[in-house]
Amino acid sequence: EAGVAQSPRYKIIEKRQSVAFWCNPISGHATLYWYQQILGQGPKLLIQFQNNGVVDDSQLPKDRFSAERLKGVDSTLKIQPAKLEDSAVYLCASSLVTGGQETQYFGPGTRLLVL
Amino acid sequence: GIQVEQSPPDLILQEGANSTLRCNFSDSVNNLQWFHQNPWGQLINLFYIPSGTKQNGRLSATTVATERYSLLYISSSQTTDSGVYFCAVNSGGYNKLIFGAGTRLAVHP
């Protein structure tokens, strides 16, 4: 079974530029998550989708971050304009409920450096 | 919101040693997962364990929900066990995981 795919793996941009990340979840997983992981910290949830609807975006900086999940499958996360403090790893995860147990599976992440 | 504290923050072991990692949480949970983040950044599920005990090879985990803590045991550690171990919990209606700061483990040959 293929895992969660993310691209690009690395991105370097200058502040005030825009950037977009792409995620393809595990086939059949209804729930998709975007996390931000700053160096030395645990991942922090940015947004959660159930199919193509937003469940939780309370920690998404909506003035500069946006996300969508087209047709309930792939998702894109965009930052416009980027700030220095956006330098982090952006992780995508998907999950499936089996026997009352919901386990999240993570992609390899996109490492963003804002100069 | 719920707080998650992990200890120790850093751990250095000689290959073959055993270790115990701890996760304390401030409220009742309906989901608790342990993850290993390898040196390349990939997060791997180890256990889904909101309560009880589970074992998988050299790893085992115990969660005592009534006392709000979970333990991850690593026996006969290997260099490939190096990385960061995260505990993540959820206490709400949706599976929004709150991660601890992690335990950074280095296993030397």
Interface residues (C-beta under 8 A of the other chain):
Chain A: T31 G40 Q41 G42 P43 K44 L45 Q48 Q50 V55 D56 V89 L91 A93 S95 Q101 E102 T103 Q104 Y105 F106 P108 G109 R111
Chain B: V4 N31 Q33 F35 W40 G41 Q42 L43 I44 N45 Y48 F86 A88 Y94 N95 K96 L97 I98 F99 G100 A101 G102
